[in-house]
């Protein structure tokens, strides 16, 4: 029997898959998962500090809002032909409208802790009205002021219906469904960064007052609070008031000592404590009332320009509402809440037109930054601040005392508050893929054009408000010049178009799965907790508006 040779096939070596590279980032330290709510807040939207603290915090909100109010009055009233008495009355109306509209928004609008303050979006339409009356003959400059403000009244009244229709017609909410976290990053960032002219450029008008305020606020609020546990609580929440008091007293000493007696007029306006609003020109008691300046004047050319400003203020308010939700511990506002808030903003514009306000209101970016500075996102605090606004709008002498705070002090505060809001916008990127080149492209182009286009318009706008768009149709010029002078509005336009036309590899890359639940009334269980009407109000509102 012969031997059999068994030949086996050659064995194929098994190649092990390459080992995954070590995650060096994880080895170096912890990573953080996306957080829909900021957990460092001491009081969120529905929680409330003690009543004494709430009143002090509310007074801070009033002071922060006062800076923009005085700045707008100083900008427009002298150019309209008004005197110090007219300026005092204009500030009173602006404060009253801020108080009323803030109370309405926190009760029936966005329900977020946002102060509704005077808006710079209306600069170009108002300047256009001022220019129309510059060459006309009037018996006195006061008559020119009254004619100008009556024309502003008429324009505000008509343009208010645009916001009312967009809001309560739910068109604005439908528009926001095209947004995503990728769109919100540049919009919220530029809501803060777009106001950089109110920061250091305004502070630089009086460096010896503004710079110490900025340095003292940073040191006291961030460093001195570590000295003692009690000091930590006080300085973290109320350092702003202490710093204002110290630097304001310093400015008063310089004024009384004659440090600004022999300086340029512009320096006096910025540094002295008796220039913004002389106390002697303010009335003791004066209650603003509808049509106090006379019958509104309606001119179609000015109405169209004001409509452009109304759209811009709506866009800026939308970005501010998202920042406020982030800094008050609430979830992102859903579409129906944004619709009703813009509709209510239109009703607020109607009231402003009736009472004779210089400009319309928008959600105050500075006051939203104050939520992040104090870590107090309480709605009640902002509601209490309306009592201060209404009180000082009636008792003019008392309001004039605080209106004498030099504007560089406010500018130093805005350097910090606007920066906080801008940084809160960056946090929305955590809900999308920040390693996607497609997202980087959309973010980069939106941010850059959102800064670059308005800067071009600002650089090419003359002192009397004529922007780079100069056709024979003045109303058309005002609309385009107003819209493209707003960084947040440009960011919304560019970001929304790019984000919805450039294809993404995955829907999740855009952050849509996180975004969608907040666009529906019952998409997230927390929506009712944060945004529902108060129980007593809900019963009187038709279901279609809820």
Backbone torsions as a table, in degrees:
resi	resn	phi	psi	omega
1	UNK	NA	124.8	-175.5
2	UNK	-83.9	160.3	180.0
3	UNK	-80.6	135.4	-178.2
4	UNK	-98.9	129.5	177.4
5	UNK	-90.9	117.0	177.4
6	UNK	-96.3	111.9	-179.8
7	UNK	-100.4	116.7	179.5
8	UNK	-93.0	142.7	177.6
9	UNK	-65.2	145.2	-179.1
10	UNK	-60.5	135.2	-178.8
11	UNK	-72.2	138.8	179.2
12	UNK	-91.1	122.5	-179.1
13	UNK	-65.6	137.5	179.2
14	UNK	-88.4	122.4	-178.5
15	UNK	-95.0	120.8	-179.9
16	UNK	-71.2	141.4	178.0
17	UNK	-63.0	148.4	-179.1
18	UNK	-62.9	140.1	-179.8
19	UNK	-68.6	138.2	178.6
20	UNK	-64.8	138.6	178.9
21	UNK	-62.9	143.5	-179.1
22	UNK	-63.3	141.8	176.5
23	UNK	-79.9	93.6	-174.5
24	UNK	-65.2	-33.8	179.4
25	UNK	-61.5	-40.5	-178.8
26	UNK	-71.1	-31.2	179.1
27	UNK	-70.7	-29.2	-176.1
28	UNK	-80.4	-22.5	-177.5
29	UNK	174.3	179.5	-177.2
30	UNK	-73.6	157.4	172.4
31	UNK	-111.5	159.3	-176.3
32	UNK	-117.3	130.8	177.5
33	UNK	-80.2	154.3	178.5
34	UNK	-57.2	139.3	-179.5
35	UNK	-124.5	119.3	-179.2
36	UNK	-72.1	-24.9	-179.5
37	UNK	-128.8	143.6	178.7
38	UNK	-80.9	122.5	-173.8
39	UNK	-90.5	-5.2	179.4
40	UNK	-82.7	-8.2	-179.9
41	UNK	-65.1	137.4	179.1
42	UNK	-83.3	-32.0	174.1
43	UNK	-137.8	125.5	179.8
44	UNK	-93.9	-168.0	-169.2
45	UNK	-59.4	-37.0	-175.5
46	UNK	-100.2	-2.2	178.9
47	UNK	-103.5	154.8	-170.8
48	UNK	-132.7	135.8	172.4
49	UNK	-72.5	175.4	178.3
50	UNK	-62.4	158.4	-175.9
51	UNK	-59.6	-44.9	177.9
52	UNK	-59.3	-44.0	178.6
53	UNK	-65.9	-39.0	-179.5
54	UNK	-60.8	-39.5	179.9
55	UNK	-68.3	-39.7	178.0
56	UNK	-67.0	-41.6	177.9
57	UNK	-64.8	-38.0	178.0
58	UNK	-65.7	-38.0	177.9
59	UNK	-63.6	-35.7	175.4
60	UNK	-60.2	-42.6	179.1
61	UNK	-62.6	-39.1	177.5
62	UNK	-62.7	-44.9	-178.3
63	UNK	-62.8	-44.2	-179.3
64	UNK	-62.6	-41.5	179.3
65	UNK	-69.5	-29.7	-178.2
66	UNK	-62.7	-34.3	-178.3
67	UNK	-58.6	-48.5	179.1
68	UNK	-66.0	-38.0	180.0
69	UNK	-60.7	-47.8	180.0
70	UNK	-66.5	-38.7	-179.6
71	UNK	-61.8	-42.7	179.4
72	UNK	-66.6	-42.9	178.4
73	UNK	-62.7	-41.9	178.3
74	UNK	-64.8	-31.2	-178.1
75	UNK	-73.8	-43.2	-169.6
76	UNK	-98.5	-42.6	-170.3
77	UNK	-58.7	-48.4	179.2
78	UNK	-61.4	-35.1	-179.0
79	UNK	-74.0	-21.1	176.9
80	UNK	-85.9	-7.6	-179.1
81	UNK	97.7	8.7	-178.0
82	UNK	-81.7	154.4	177.0
83	UNK	-100.9	-172.6	-178.5
84	UNK	-63.2	-34.5	176.9
85	UNK	-64.6	-40.2	176.6
86	UNK	-65.3	-38.0	178.7
87	UNK	-63.3	-41.7	179.4
88	UNK	-61.7	-44.2	178.9
89	UNK	-66.5	-37.3	178.9
90	UNK	-64.1	-40.9	177.9
91	UNK	-65.0	-38.6	179.0
92	UNK	-61.5	-42.4	179.5
93	UNK	-66.0	-43.3	179.9
94	UNK	-60.8	-42.3	179.3
95	UNK	-66.2	-41.9	179.8
96	UNK	-62.6	-43.7	179.7
97	UNK	-66.2	-36.5	175.9
98	UNK	-62.4	-43.7	-179.8
99	UNK	-64.0	-47.8	-178.0
100	UNK	-65.2	-47.4	-177.0
101	UNK	-68.3	-34.3	176.5
102	UNK	-64.6	-44.0	179.1
103	UNK	-62.9	-41.8	178.8
104	UNK	-64.3	-43.3	-178.4
105	UNK	-65.7	-40.5	-178.3
106	UNK	-73.8	-21.1	178.7
107	UNK	-94.6	-43.2	-169.3
108	UNK	-128.3	-2.7	-177.1
109	UNK	-106.0	-114.0	-179.0
110	UNK	-69.8	-25.4	-176.0
111	UNK	66.8	10.0	178.0
112	UNK	-92.0	156.7	179.3
113	UNK	-77.3	67.4	-178.9
114	UNK	-115.8	131.5	173.7
115	UNK	-83.8	134.4	176.6
116	UNK	-94.5	108.9	-175.5
117	UNK	-114.9	169.2	178.5
118	UNK	-59.1	140.8	-171.9
119	UNK	-110.2	138.3	174.8
120	UNK	-81.9	-2.4	178.0
121	UNK	-65.1	-18.3	-175.3
122	UNK	-94.1	9.4	-175.3
123	UNK	-58.9	-53.2	-174.1
124	UNK	-65.6	-45.0	176.4
125	UNK	-61.1	-38.3	179.8
126	UNK	-68.3	-41.5	177.4
127	UNK	-62.5	-36.2	178.1
128	UNK	-62.6	-40.2	177.4
129	UNK	-66.3	-43.3	179.4
130	UNK	-59.9	-42.6	-178.1
131	UNK	-63.9	-33.5	-178.9
132	UNK	-64.4	-28.1	-177.1
133	UNK	-102.8	0.4	-176.6
134	UNK	-65.0	-40.0	-174.7
135	UNK	-92.6	-3.1	179.2
136	UNK	-81.1	152.6	-179.2
137	UNK	-90.4	127.7	176.9
138	UNK	-127.1	154.7	179.7
139	UNK	-66.3	-27.4	177.6
140	UNK	-155.0	163.5	177.7
141	UNK	-65.6	-30.2	178.2
142	UNK	-64.3	-35.8	177.6
143	UNK	-64.8	-38.3	177.2
144	UNK	-65.1	-38.9	177.3
145	UNK	-61.7	-45.5	-178.6
146	UNK	-64.7	-42.0	179.4
147	UNK	-63.4	-40.0	179.5
148	UNK	-64.3	-46.0	-175.8
149	UNK	-71.6	-29.1	174.9
150	UNK	-67.5	-35.3	176.4
151	UNK	-69.3	-38.2	174.8
152	UNK	-61.5	-40.6	178.0
153	UNK	-56.1	-51.5	-178.3
154	UNK	-60.3	-40.5	180.0
155	UNK	-66.8	-40.6	178.2
156	UNK	-64.6	-40.4	-178.2
157	UNK	-61.9	-48.2	-177.6
158	UNK	-68.9	-45.7	-176.2
159	UNK	-68.6	-20.0	179.4
160	UNK	-61.8	-29.5	-177.2
161	UNK	-70.1	-21.8	175.4
162	UNK	-63.6	-47.6	178.5
163	UNK	-66.7	-38.6	179.4
164	UNK	-62.0	-44.3	-179.4
165	UNK	-68.8	-45.2	179.6
166	UNK	-61.9	-38.0	-176.8
167	UNK	-76.9	-62.7	-176.0
168	UNK	-74.7	-14.6	170.1
169	UNK	-82.7	-2.1	176.4
170	UNK	67.1	11.1	178.1
171	UNK	-66.1	-37.7	-178.6
172	UNK	-65.9	-39.0	177.8
173	UNK	-64.8	-37.8	177.5
174	UNK	-64.9	-35.8	177.5
175	UNK	-63.6	-40.0	-176.9
176	UNK	-68.1	-14.5	176.7
177	UNK	-68.6	-17.0	176.5
178	UNK	-84.8	-5.1	179.2
179	UNK	-79.3	167.2	174.8
180	UNK	-155.1	172.0	175.7
181	UNK	-55.9	-30.6	179.1
182	UNK	-66.1	-33.6	177.4
183	UNK	-76.5	-37.8	-175.2
184	UNK	-67.7	-29.8	-178.9
185	UNK	-58.8	-57.2	-179.9
186	UNK	-67.9	-33.2	-178.0
187	UNK	-64.0	-52.2	-178.0
188	UNK	-68.2	-38.3	177.3
189	UNK	-58.5	-45.0	-175.3
190	UNK	-80.7	-17.0	169.4
191	UNK	-59.4	-36.3	177.1
192	UNK	-87.0	-52.6	-176.1
193	UNK	-67.1	-27.7	-178.5
194	UNK	-65.9	-14.8	179.9
195	UNK	-100.9	26.1	-175.2
196	UNK	-60.8	-25.0	-179.7
197	UNK	-65.7	-20.6	177.9
198	UNK	-87.9	2.3	-179.9
199	UNK	-97.4	-115.8	-173.3
200	UNK	-64.5	-34.3	175.9
201	UNK	-57.7	-37.4	176.9
202	UNK	-76.4	-36.7	176.4
203	UNK	-61.1	-37.9	-176.7
204	UNK	-65.4	-12.7	177.2
205	UNK	-68.2	-19.5	175.4
206	UNK	-152.5	79.1	-173.0
207	UNK	-62.6	-35.5	-175.6
208	UNK	-67.5	-13.4	175.4
209	UNK	-108.0	-45.2	-176.2
210	UNK	-67.8	-44.5	-177.1
211	UNK	-66.4	-44.9	174.4
212	UNK	-58.3	-35.7	177.7
213	UNK	-63.0	-45.3	-179.6
214	UNK	-62.6	-47.4	-177.9
215	UNK	-66.6	-44.2	-178.4
216	UNK	-63.6	-38.9	-179.8
217	UNK	-65.8	-41.9	179.5
218	UNK	-65.2	-47.0	-176.7
219	UNK	-66.1	-46.5	-175.5
220	UNK	-71.0	-38.3	-174.4
221	UNK	-82.2	-25.9	-175.7
222	UNK	-110.9	-25.2	-173.9
223	UNK	-114.7	-47.4	-177.9
224	UNK	-66.7	-21.5	-179.0
225	UNK	-65.8	-14.3	-179.5
226	UNK	-81.5	-7.0	-175.4
227	UNK	-63.6	-44.4	-175.0
228	UNK	-148.7	152.2	-178.6
229	UNK	-60.8	-39.2	179.1
230	UNK	-68.1	-40.0	178.5
231	UNK	-64.9	-33.2	179.1
232	UNK	-58.0	-48.3	-177.8
233	UNK	-66.4	-44.7	-175.5
234	UNK	-68.4	-48.9	-175.8
235	UNK	-71.1	-34.0	179.6
236	UNK	-64.0	-33.8	-176.0
237	UNK	-97.9	-33.0	-170.2
238	UNK	-123.1	12.0	179.1
239	UNK	-58.5	-32.7	-179.0
240	UNK	-59.1	-44.5	-179.9
241	UNK	-66.0	-42.8	179.6
242	UNK	-61.5	-44.3	-177.4
243	UNK	-66.8	-41.0	177.6
244	UNK	-61.0	-44.8	-179.9
245	UNK	-60.6	-43.2	-177.9
246	UNK	-66.8	-49.7	-175.9
247	UNK	-72.1	-34.1	176.6
248	UNK	-63.0	-42.9	176.9
249	UNK	-63.5	-40.7	177.1
250	UNK	-60.7	-43.2	178.9
251	UNK	-65.9	-36.2	178.7
252	UNK	-66.5	-38.7	178.2
253	UNK	-63.7	-43.6	178.0
254	UNK	-62.6	-38.4	-179.7
255	UNK	-65.6	-47.8	-178.4
256	UNK	-67.0	-34.6	-178.2
257	UNK	-73.8	-7.7	177.9
258	UNK	86.1	19.7	-178.5
259	UNK	-65.2	-22.6	-176.5
260	UNK	-116.6	23.9	-179.8
261	UNK	-73.6	-34.3	-174.2
262	UNK	-119.0	48.3	179.2
263	UNK	-121.5	175.0	179.8
264	UNK	-65.0	156.9	-178.9
265	UNK	-60.8	-40.0	-180.0
266	UNK	-62.1	-38.5	178.3
267	UNK	-66.7	-40.6	176.8
268	UNK	-60.1	-43.9	-179.1
269	UNK	-61.0	-34.4	-175.6
270	UNK	-86.6	-34.0	-169.3
271	UNK	-101.0	-34.8	-175.1
272	UNK	-72.6	151.7	179.9
273	UNK	-93.1	4.3	-180.0
274	UNK	-120.4	24.3	-175.0
275	UNK	-110.4	-38.7	-175.0
276	UNK	-59.4	-48.9	178.2
277	UNK	-153.9	99.9	178.4
278	UNK	-57.2	131.2	-176.6
279	UNK	-62.3	-32.3	-177.9
280	UNK	-64.4	-24.0	-177.0
281	UNK	-87.0	-10.1	-178.0
282	UNK	-88.9	138.8	178.5
283	UNK	-75.1	153.9	176.1
284	UNK	-65.0	-53.3	179.3
285	UNK	-134.5	126.3	177.4
286	UNK	-152.2	115.2	-178.9
287	UNK	-95.8	114.6	176.0
288	UNK	-61.8	143.1	-178.6
289	UNK	-141.4	161.5	-178.1
290	UNK	-62.0	142.2	176.9
291	UNK	57.8	33.7	-179.5
292	UNK	-68.9	-21.5	178.8
293	UNK	-92.8	-10.4	-177.0
294	UNK	123.2	-171.8	-179.0
295	UNK	-71.9	134.5	178.4
296	UNK	-61.2	148.3	177.1
297	UNK	-108.1	129.2	-176.9
298	UNK	-110.1	120.6	175.6
299	UNK	-129.8	124.8	-173.9
300	UNK	-59.0	-39.4	-176.8
301	UNK	-62.5	-35.7	-179.7
302	UNK	-82.1	-28.3	179.0
303	UNK	-63.3	-42.8	-178.7
304	UNK	-64.4	-39.9	176.7
305	UNK	-63.1	-38.4	179.0
306	UNK	-69.7	-29.9	175.9
307	UNK	-62.8	-41.2	176.2
308	UNK	-59.8	-40.9	178.1
309	UNK	-66.3	-36.2	178.4
310	UNK	-63.9	-39.8	178.1
311	UNK	-66.5	-40.5	179.3
312	UNK	-64.3	-43.3	-180.0
313	UNK	-64.5	-32.1	176.3
314	UNK	-66.7	-43.4	179.3
315	UNK	-64.1	-43.7	-179.6
316	UNK	-67.7	-37.7	177.6
317	UNK	-63.5	-37.9	179.7
318	UNK	-60.4	-47.4	177.3
319	UNK	-62.4	-38.4	179.7
320	UNK	-67.4	-36.6	178.2
321	UNK	-62.2	-39.7	178.5
322	UNK	-66.6	-39.0	176.3
323	UNK	-65.2	-40.3	179.7
324	UNK	-64.6	-39.9	177.7
325	UNK	-62.0	-40.2	-179.3
326	UNK	-66.1	-41.6	-173.7
327	UNK	-90.0	1.0	176.5
328	UNK	-115.6	5.2	177.0
329	UNK	81.7	15.4	177.6
330	UNK	-97.8	163.6	174.1
331	UNK	-80.8	171.1	-177.7
332	UNK	-60.5	136.6	-178.6
333	UNK	-66.0	130.8	180.0
334	UNK	-74.1	171.5	-173.1
335	UNK	-61.7	-42.4	-176.4
336	UNK	-68.1	-28.2	177.2
337	UNK	-71.8	-41.2	178.0
338	UNK	-64.2	-37.7	178.8
339	UNK	-62.2	-50.1	-176.7
340	UNK	-69.2	-29.5	178.6
341	UNK	-69.7	-39.0	177.7
342	UNK	-70.7	-37.0	175.3
343	UNK	-61.7	-42.3	179.0
344	UNK	-69.4	-31.5	175.0
345	UNK	-63.3	-34.9	175.0
346	UNK	-64.7	-40.6	176.3
347	UNK	-63.3	-37.9	176.1
348	UNK	-61.8	-40.5	176.9
349	UNK	-62.9	-37.6	177.8
350	UNK	-61.7	-43.9	177.4
351	UNK	-62.9	-40.4	179.4
352	UNK	-62.6	-38.4	176.5
353	UNK	-66.1	-37.5	-179.9
354	UNK	-69.7	-39.6	-176.6
355	UNK	-84.7	-13.3	178.1
356	UNK	86.0	48.8	178.2
357	UNK	-81.2	153.4	178.3
358	UNK	-67.9	-40.2	-177.5
359	UNK	-142.6	170.8	173.7
360	UNK	-82.7	175.0	-179.2
361	UNK	-108.4	159.9	174.1
362	UNK	-146.4	167.8	178.4
363	UNK	-64.0	125.9	-173.6
364	UNK	-74.9	117.2	179.6
365	UNK	-67.1	-39.1	-177.9
366	UNK	-61.7	-42.0	-178.8
367	UNK	-70.1	-29.6	173.8
368	UNK	-67.1	-39.2	175.6
369	UNK	-61.9	-31.3	178.1
370	UNK	-65.7	-29.9	174.6
371	UNK	-59.4	-43.4	179.9
372	UNK	-73.1	-32.2	-179.6
373	UNK	-68.0	-43.6	-176.7
374	UNK	-91.1	-11.2	-175.8
375	UNK	62.0	26.4	178.6
376	UNK	-117.5	105.6	-179.2
377	UNK	-103.6	23.7	-174.4
378	UNK	-69.0	132.3	175.6
379	UNK	-67.2	-37.0	-177.5
380	UNK	-61.5	-37.9	179.9
381	UNK	-58.8	-45.7	-179.7
382	UNK	-66.8	-36.9	177.6
383	UNK	-64.7	-38.3	177.3
384	UNK	-65.9	-33.2	-179.4
385	UNK	-61.7	-24.9	178.5
386	UNK	-65.7	-28.7	177.9
387	UNK	-64.5	-39.9	177.1
388	UNK	-64.9	-42.2	-179.4
389	UNK	-62.7	-45.5	-178.3
390	UNK	-69.2	-40.0	179.7
391	UNK	-61.1	-50.0	-176.6
392	UNK	-74.8	-15.6	174.6
393	UNK	-76.3	-19.8	179.8
394	UNK	-96.8	-45.5	-179.7
395	UNK	-94.8	87.3	-168.9
396	UNK	-64.1	-36.3	-178.2
397	UNK	-60.9	-43.4	-179.2
398	UNK	-66.8	-40.6	178.5
399	UNK	-64.6	-35.0	-179.0
400	UNK	-65.8	-28.2	178.0
401	UNK	-60.1	-48.6	-178.8
402	UNK	-76.3	-25.7	176.9
403	UNK	-70.0	-11.0	178.4
404	UNK	-82.3	-2.4	175.9
405	UNK	-62.3	125.4	-179.1
406	UNK	-58.9	141.7	-176.1
407	UNK	-63.0	-32.0	176.3
408	UNK	-59.0	-25.7	175.1
409	UNK	-65.9	-44.1	176.3
410	UNK	-64.1	-38.8	-179.8
411	UNK	-60.6	-39.7	177.8
412	UNK	-62.7	-40.2	177.8
413	UNK	-64.0	-42.1	-177.7
414	UNK	-66.2	-29.3	177.1
415	UNK	-56.1	-35.7	-179.3
416	UNK	-86.9	-47.2	-174.2
417	UNK	-65.8	-42.9	179.4
418	UNK	-67.7	-33.0	176.4
419	UNK	-65.4	-37.9	178.3
420	UNK	-63.1	-43.1	179.3
421	UNK	-64.0	-44.3	178.9
422	UNK	-60.1	-41.4	-180.0
423	UNK	-67.8	-32.7	178.2
424	UNK	-64.5	-29.6	176.5
425	UNK	-65.8	-35.0	180.0
426	UNK	-62.2	-30.4	-175.4
427	UNK	-66.8	-17.0	179.4
428	UNK	-68.8	-17.3	-179.7
429	UNK	-66.7	-20.1	-178.5
430	UNK	-65.3	-18.9	-178.4
431	UNK	-91.6	0.4	176.7
432	UNK	-126.0	176.8	-179.9
433	UNK	-84.0	102.9	-178.2
434	UNK	-82.5	3.7	173.6
435	UNK	-102.8	5.0	178.9
436	UNK	-83.7	125.0	179.2
437	UNK	-64.0	-29.9	177.4
438	UNK	-64.7	-43.7	178.4
439	UNK	-67.5	-38.3	178.2
440	UNK	-61.5	-39.1	178.6
441	UNK	-62.9	-49.9	-178.2
442	UNK	-61.7	-46.0	179.9
443	UNK	-61.5	-47.2	-176.1
444	UNK	-63.4	-47.2	-178.5
445	UNK	-66.6	-41.4	-179.2
446	UNK	-64.2	-44.5	180.0
447	UNK	-65.3	-45.2	-175.8
448	UNK	-67.2	-49.0	-179.9
449	UNK	-67.9	-31.3	177.1
450	UNK	-64.1	-26.3	174.4
451	UNK	-92.9	-40.0	-171.2
452	UNK	-73.8	-44.5	-177.6
453	UNK	-64.4	-50.4	176.9
454	UNK	-60.5	-32.8	178.3
455	UNK	-65.8	-38.1	176.1
456	UNK	-62.7	-43.9	180.0
457	UNK	-66.3	-39.8	179.9
458	UNK	-66.1	-40.1	-177.7
459	UNK	-67.4	-29.8	-176.6
460	UNK	-104.7	18.8	174.9
461	UNK	-101.6	128.0	-177.5
462	UNK	-76.1	171.6	-178.3
463	UNK	-60.8	-32.0	-178.5
464	UNK	-91.2	10.8	169.8
465	UNK	94.8	10.3	178.0
466	UNK	-84.8	113.8	-177.3
467	UNK	-87.1	-176.2	-177.5
468	UNK	-67.8	-24.4	175.2
469	UNK	-82.7	110.7	-174.6
470	UNK	-135.1	79.2	174.6
471	UNK	-97.2	-178.1	178.1
472	UNK	-74.0	-16.9	179.2
473	UNK	-92.7	102.8	-176.4
474	UNK	-63.0	-38.9	-179.0
475	UNK	-62.6	-37.9	178.4
476	UNK	-67.0	-39.9	177.7
477	UNK	-60.8	-46.0	-177.1
478	UNK	-62.5	-40.2	-179.5
479	UNK	-63.2	-52.7	-176.6
480	UNK	-68.2	-42.2	-180.0
481	UNK	-63.5	-35.4	179.0
482	UNK	-71.1	-45.8	-177.0
483	UNK	-63.9	-45.5	-174.3
484	UNK	-87.5	4.0	170.9
485	UNK	-92.3	-3.3	-178.2
486	UNK	-102.6	113.4	179.7
487	UNK	-57.8	-43.5	-178.2
488	UNK	-64.6	-38.9	-179.9
489	UNK	-67.3	-43.1	177.0
490	UNK	-62.2	-40.2	179.2
491	UNK	-63.9	-39.7	177.4
492	UNK	-62.8	-44.7	-178.1
493	UNK	-64.7	-53.4	-176.4
494	UNK	-66.4	-47.0	-177.4
495	UNK	-63.4	-42.8	-179.2
496	UNK	-65.7	-43.3	-179.9
497	UNK	-63.7	-48.9	-177.7
498	UNK	-66.2	-43.7	-175.9
499	UNK	-67.0	-26.9	-178.0
500	UNK	-99.4	-3.2	178.7
501	UNK	-115.4	-23.2	177.6
502	UNK	-89.5	123.7	-174.5
503	UNK	-70.0	138.4	176.5
504	UNK	-103.1	146.1	178.2
505	UNK	-61.4	-41.7	177.8
506	UNK	-132.9	145.1	177.4
507	UNK	-61.5	-33.5	-178.7
508	UNK	-65.1	-23.5	179.0
509	UNK	-59.7	-33.3	-178.8
510	UNK	-82.1	-9.1	-176.8
511	UNK	82.4	15.5	-177.3
512	UNK	-63.5	-41.3	178.6
513	UNK	-58.1	-34.2	176.0
514	UNK	-75.3	-35.0	-172.8
515	UNK	-74.8	-39.2	-169.9
516	UNK	-58.6	-44.3	-178.1
517	UNK	-57.8	-29.1	-177.7
518	UNK	-81.6	-5.4	179.7
519	UNK	-91.0	-3.2	-178.4
520	UNK	-119.6	150.6	-174.9
521	UNK	-58.6	-40.1	-177.7
522	UNK	-115.2	25.2	-179.1
523	UNK	-73.5	-23.7	179.5
524	UNK	-138.7	136.1	-174.1
525	UNK	-66.0	-20.2	-177.3
526	UNK	-85.9	-9.2	-176.7
527	UNK	-60.3	-44.9	179.8
528	UNK	-62.6	-39.0	-178.6
529	UNK	-61.0	-40.0	-174.3
530	UNK	-90.3	-34.7	-165.5
531	UNK	-118.4	-3.2	179.2
532	UNK	-67.8	151.4	175.2
533	UNK	-64.2	153.2	170.8
534	UNK	-58.1	149.4	-172.7
535	UNK	-56.2	-42.0	-175.6
536	UNK	-70.7	-28.2	179.6
537	UNK	-82.3	-35.9	-173.9
538	UNK	-57.6	-35.8	-176.2
539	UNK	-68.8	-17.2	-176.4
540	UNK	-103.0	0.0	-176.0
541	UNK	-104.1	132.0	177.8
542	UNK	-56.5	146.5	-174.5
543	UNK	-59.2	-34.2	-175.8
544	UNK	-67.5	-16.2	179.4
545	UNK	-99.2	-1.0	-178.3
546	UNK	-78.9	NA	NA
